[in-house]
Amino acid sequence: GDDTTGDDTTGDDPTGDDTTGDDTTSDNAAWRWDPEIDGYSSYNSLTAVDGDTFTTFTKTGVDPHVYPGACAGNLDQGGLGAIDATNNKFLIIVYRMNDAVDGAYGGFFANIAPLVDMDVYNASGEWEAILIDLSNAQNWTGNVNWFRFEAFDDNIATASVDVDYVAVYASAEDAIADFESTGDDTTGDD
């Protein structure tokens, strides 16, 4: 991706090969979205299919995006609560992509403006994580109540990605610790 507002600190699993999705809730996350549990609304140019512990989003057209929770553009009304962006600068997305698509990446919007593009998805077929430092993102301050996941950029025709969760943390260490604590990490450091 073309990271212009945040610092995408990793482009892959920061701890090793994570083999399956897991929706273990953590005390470390300031905010977390599990799409198959918390839902999503007003998705555009995407199909969404819920699995037991993840949701598969498939691009079907231009500007593929989805809003977390039950109310598009309003995290409070959608049941997820606003994000304290002032005190929580690290975003992680845990995903799996099975089919390689050159240049496939996504991004996030906050407060009705582009927030950050992610690194290119790693199509390893394993659970991966992209950790993004939002410390320098201009519109990541105060309470963020409008938040949108751009599953893919328009640079590709079609692709699919499984999303386990998206979460926001006060530190990169907390984000990585939660990813490691799912019990799915096969690096031996669980």
Disulfide bonds with the S-S distance in Angstrom:
none
